[in-house]
Amino acid sequence: MVSVVKETKGNAHFYYLRHHSGAIEKKRYLGKTIPKNIVQLKSDFMLEFYHDEWNPKIENIHKKYQKISKNIPESIKIKNFEIFGIEFTYNTQKIEGSSLTQTDTNDLLVFGITPVKKQQSDTIETQKHYELFMRMISGKKPSKITRDIVFSWHKEIFSQTKIGESGNIRQHNVGIINNARITFASVPEISKRLEEFFSWINKHDQKENPVEFACLAHYKFVSIHPFADGNGRISRLIMNYILYKYDYPLLLIKNTDRKAYFKALAKSQLENNDIHFKKWFMKYYIKANKVK
């Protein structure tokens, strides 16, 4: 947490911002009075603090990944994506309550064996998600991520299981009630919020750290919640598409970590401050790639 610290020298008072994490501390001079835009200054200072921690590690991950990728034959790369795609599909589905086990998912996607006594919708969505993912990472990388592309993903995954909803904006308001209520964009707001999202995603994708950019794209999209169902799965596809586009390791958010994942999302949504999800996401990404 960033704090405002007052230091006294003689009869004069001086104000500083201070933040620390573990043994690392950073301080910045504010002046003889506290500026009126102190809230924004605190937010910017905290993000700068974490950038100093994250960015060198992310850059090391990127360099290592590119170095390894250069020496891997294309056929092996595709095989690795297939293995990742199965794991990604299982976990992204399970996070949303799929009845399929990891064995069910593997048997379905590798051997074409349909699981018995499981919800048919889960089987269909699992198959469709995997097929979409594999096509996403093996086709030409488009220069822009558009509404049409993202809505076509939703339609492809859910056209057989959510008839009338797939590829369409929801027609009812939604929210989450836990200890506090999280509300998403109201129906009249959705189109405008989506327009702003896709404008942002294509305007800023050349300026952001690609990992932080993928994190923000995930957070912003799922916080709009434009669909009746499937928002989490689509936001995680957007996340990994961005990582793939910029040649960074893809991220597997595991079902076993869903509690911490949802907690970080909820905290940011409740406070309307993406820093909480960023902190969780960047730490999770760095840990997943074993860079300390």
C-alpha positions in Angstrom: 0.0 0.0 0.0 1.3 3.4 -0.9 1.5 5.8 2.0 2.1 9.6 2.3 4.9 10.3 4.7 5.7 13.7 6.3 9.3 14.5 7.2 10.3 17.5 9.2 13.6 19.3 8.8 13.9 22.3 11.2 10.6 24.2 10.8 9.9 22.9 7.4 7.6 19.9 6.4 8.2 17.8 3.4 5.8 15.1 1.9 6.8 11.9 0.2 5.2 8.8 -1.2 6.5 5.5 0.1 5.8 1.9 -0.9 7.6 -1.3 0.1 7.3 -4.9 -0.8 9.4 -7.3 1.3 12.9 -5.8 1.6 12.4 -3.4 -1.4 11.3 0.2 -0.6 10.8 3.2 -2.9 10.2 6.8 -2.0 9.3 9.9 -4.0 9.2 13.5 -3.1 5.9 15.3 -3.4 6.6 18.8 -2.1 5.9 21.0 0.9 2.1 20.3 0.5 0.1 17.3 -0.5 -0.9 17.7 -4.2 -4.6 17.8 -5.0 -4.2 14.8 -7.4 -2.7 12.6 -4.7 -5.0 9.6 -5.5 -3.7 9.5 -9.1 -0.1 10.1 -8.0 -0.4 7.2 -5.5 -1.8 4.9 -8.2 0.9 5.8 -10.7 3.6 5.4 -8.1 2.4 1.9 -7.1 2.3 0.8 -10.7 5.8 2.2 -11.4 7.0 0.3 -8.3 5.6 -3.0 -9.6 6.9 -2.3 -13.1 10.4 -2.1 -11.7 9.8 -5.6 -10.2 7.9 -7.2 -13.1 9.5 -5.9 -16.3 13.0 -7.4 -16.0 11.5 -10.8 -15.2 9.1 -10.6 -18.1 11.9 -9.6 -20.4 14.0 -12.6 -19.3 11.0 -14.9 -19.9 10.5 -13.5 -23.4 14.2 -13.9 -24.3 14.4 -17.4 -23.0 11.2 -18.4 -24.8 12.4 -16.9 -28.1 15.8 -18.6 -27.8 14.2 -22.0 -27.1 11.6 -21.6 -29.9 14.2 -20.9 -32.5 15.6 -24.5 -32.2 12.2 -26.3 -32.1 10.9 -27.8 -35.4 7.5 -26.6 -36.5 6.0 -30.0 -36.1 7.1 -30.1 -32.4 5.8 -26.6 -31.8 2.3 -27.7 -33.1 2.5 -30.8 -30.8 3.4 -28.6 -27.9 0.4 -26.3 -28.7 -1.8 -29.4 -28.8 -0.7 -30.5 -25.4 -1.2 -27.0 -24.0 -4.5 -26.7 -25.8 -5.9 -29.8 -24.0 -4.7 -28.5 -20.6 -6.0 -25.0 -21.3 -9.4 -26.3 -22.5 -9.8 -28.6 -19.5 -8.9 -25.9 -17.0 -10.8 -23.0 -18.6 -13.9 -25.3 -18.8 -13.5 -26.6 -15.3 -13.2 -23.1 -13.9 -16.7 -22.5 -15.2 -18.1 -25.7 -13.7 -17.7 -28.3 -16.5 -18.5 -31.9 -15.4 -15.6 -33.3 -17.5 -12.5 -34.6 -15.7 -9.0 -34.2 -17.0 -9.1 -37.8 -18.2 -12.5 -37.2 -19.9 -11.0 -34.2 -21.7 -7.9 -36.0 -22.8 -9.9 -39.1 -24.1 -12.3 -36.8 -26.0 -9.7 -34.6 -27.6 -6.9 -37.1 -28.2 -8.9 -40.3 -28.9 -12.3 -39.1 -29.8 -13.9 -41.0 -27.0 -17.1 -39.3 -25.8 -17.4 -39.4 -21.9 -20.4 -41.2 -20.6 -22.8 -39.9 -18.0 -21.5 -36.3 -18.4 -23.5 -33.3 -19.6 -23.6 -33.2 -23.4 -23.2 -29.4 -23.4 -19.9 -29.7 -21.5 -18.6 -32.3 -24.1 -19.6 -30.1 -27.1 -18.1 -26.9 -25.6 -14.9 -28.7 -24.7 -14.5 -30.0 -28.3 -15.4 -26.6 -29.8 -13.1 -24.7 -27.5 -10.1 -26.9 -28.3 -10.8 -26.8 -32.1 -11.0 -23.0 -31.9 -7.8 -22.7 -29.9 -5.8 -24.8 -32.3 -7.1 -22.8 -35.3 -6.4 -19.6 -33.5 -2.7 -20.4 -33.0 -2.1 -22.0 -36.4 -3.6 -19.4 -38.6 -2.4 -16.0 -39.8 -2.1 -13.5 -37.0 -4.5 -10.6 -37.8 -3.3 -7.1 -37.1 -6.3 -6.2 -35.1 -8.6 -8.0 -32.5 -12.0 -7.0 -33.6 -15.5 -7.3 -32.2 -16.4 -9.6 -35.2 -13.5 -11.9 -34.4 -14.3 -12.2 -30.7 -18.1 -12.6 -31.2 -17.3 -15.4 -33.8 -15.3 -17.2 -31.2 -18.3 -17.1 -28.8 -20.7 -18.3 -31.5 -18.4 -21.2 -32.5 -18.1 -22.5 -29.0 -21.7 -22.1 -27.9 -23.8 -22.3 -31.1 -25.0 -25.8 -30.2 -25.4 -25.3 -26.4 -26.6 -21.8 -26.0 -29.0 -21.3 -28.9 -30.1 -17.8 -29.3 -27.3 -16.5 -27.0 -24.2 -17.5 -28.9 -22.4 -14.6 -30.6 -25.0 -12.2 -29.2 -25.0 -9.5 -26.6 -27.0 -10.5 -23.5 -30.4 -9.1 -23.0 -30.5 -9.0 -19.2 -28.5 -7.3 -16.5 -26.1 -9.5 -14.5 -24.0 -9.3 -11.3 -22.3 -11.3 -8.7 -23.4 -11.3 -5.0 -20.7 -12.4 -2.6 -19.8 -10.3 0.4 -20.6 -7.3 -1.8 -22.3 -6.9 -5.1 -20.4 -6.7 -8.3 -22.4 -5.3 -11.2 -21.4 -5.5 -14.9 -22.3 -3.2 -17.7 -26.1 -2.7 -18.0 -27.7 -3.8 -21.3 -27.9 -0.3 -22.7 -24.2 0.3 -21.9 -22.7 -2.9 -23.4 -22.4 -1.7 -27.1 -20.6 1.5 -26.1 -18.3 -0.3 -23.6 -17.4 -2.8 -26.3 -16.7 0.0 -28.8 -14.4 1.5 -26.2 -12.7 -1.8 -25.4 -11.9 -2.6 -29.0 -10.7 0.9 -29.7 -8.4 0.6 -26.7 -7.1 -2.8 -27.5 -6.1 -1.8 -31.0 -4.8 1.6 -30.0 -2.6 0.5 -27.1 -1.3 -2.9 -28.1 1.9 -1.4 -29.5 2.7 0.4 -26.3 2.0 -2.0 -23.4 4.2 -4.8 -22.1 2.5 -7.7 -23.9 1.9 -9.7 -20.7 0.4 -6.7 -18.8 -1.6 -5.9 -21.9 -3.0 -9.5 -22.0 -3.8 -9.1 -18.3 -5.7 -5.9 -18.9 -7.5 -7.1 -21.9 -8.8 -10.1 -19.9 -9.8 -7.9 -17.0 -11.5 -5.2 -19.1 -13.5 -7.7 -21.2 -14.7 -9.9 -18.4 -15.7 -6.8 -16.5 -18.0 -5.7 -19.3 -19.5 -9.2 -19.3 -21.2 -8.8 -22.7 -22.5 -12.4 -23.1 -25.1 -14.2 -21.0 -22.5 -16.9 -20.4 -19.0 -17.7 -21.5 -17.4 -14.4 -20.7 -14.5 -15.9 -18.7 -13.7 -18.4 -21.4 -13.6 -15.7 -24.1 -11.6 -13.4 -21.9 -9.0 -16.1 -21.4 -8.9 -16.8 -25.1 -8.2 -13.1 -25.7 -5.5 -13.2 -23.1 -3.7 -16.1 -24.7 -4.2 -14.8 -28.2 -2.4 -11.6 -27.3 0.5 -13.6 -25.7 0.6 -15.7 -28.9 0.5 -12.7 -31.2 3.6 -11.2 -29.5 5.5 -14.5 -29.1 5.3 -14.8 -25.3 4.6 -18.0 -23.4 0.9 -18.7 -23.2 -0.7 -18.8 -19.7 -2.6 -21.7 -18.1 -4.8 -20.4 -15.3 -5.5 -23.6 -13.4 -8.8 -24.6 -11.9 -7.0 -25.4 -8.6 -6.1 -21.7 -8.5 -9.6 -20.5 -9.3 -10.4 -19.2 -5.8 -7.4 -16.8 -5.8 -8.1 -15.9 -9.4 -11.7 -15.0 -8.7 -10.7 -13.1 -5.5 -8.3 -10.9 -7.4 -10.8 -10.2 -10.1 -13.5 -9.4 -7.6 -11.3 -7.1 -5.6 -10.4 -5.0 -8.7 -14.0 -5.0 -9.9 -15.4 -3.9 -6.5 -12.8 -1.1 -6.1 -12.8 -0.2 -9.9 -9.0 -0.5 -9.8 -7.2 -3.0 -12.0 -4.0 -3.0 -9.8 -5.2 -5.9 -7.6 -5.8 -8.2 -10.6 -2.5 -7.0 -12.2 -0.5 -7.9 -9.1 -2.1 -11.4 -9.0 -1.8 -12.0 -12.7 1.8 -10.8 -13.1 3.0 -12.8 -10.1 1.2 -15.9 -11.4 2.6 -15.5 -14.9 6.2 -15.1 -13.6 5.8 -18.1 -11.3 4.3 -20.2 -14.1 7.5 -19.5 -16.2 9.8 -20.2 -13.3 11.7 -16.9 -13.4 12.6 -15.5 -10.0 
